[in-house]
Amino acid sequence: MWRCKQCEPVPEEVRQAAGLLERRWTVSIVYAAHTGAVRFNEFKQAVGPVPPRTLALRLVELEEGGILERRVVDSRPPRVEYVLTERGEQLRSMIEALGRWATALSRAS
């Protein structure tokens, strides 16, 4: 069996991106954002049984990571929406590939 004797270390940028995306529920939230969710309850409905506190924390983390932008909509009552940033839109191909892979996996089972 062949083994790598001089494997390259994982680049810091990849570790940082993985650190953001590997948290529980995060990829599901990003997927939901790509499919149209913008408000807290829409994310909760799309993602499933995520605890509200966890959802709120993940939305903040994605905002801090530059994936989502939090916008306060001036209405009665005021509301908050989360929209994908340019950086978040760059994840589209990864999210679509993940969806295709998951669909193929479920069909193969």
C-alpha positions, 0 to 999 in steps of 0.5 A: 500500500502506497503512503505519502512520506512528505504530505503537504500540511493543510493550508491555514486558509483551508483550516479556517474555512473548514473551522467555520463550515464544520460546525453543526448545522452550518452547511445546512444553513448555508444550503438554506440560504442558497435556496431562498431562506432569509429570515430566522423562521425560514431558516428554522423551517428549512433546517429542521430541529435546530435549537433556536439559540444554536441557529442564532449563534450560527447565523452570527458566525456566518455573518462574522465569517463574511458568508451572510449579511444581516440586514434590518428591514425598516418595517412595522414591526422591524425585521431582520433578514440574512442575505448571502454576500459575494463570498457566500455566493462563491460557495454555490458550486460546493453546495450544489455539488453536495446536493447532487452527491447526497441525492446520488448517495440516497438513490444508491442505498 
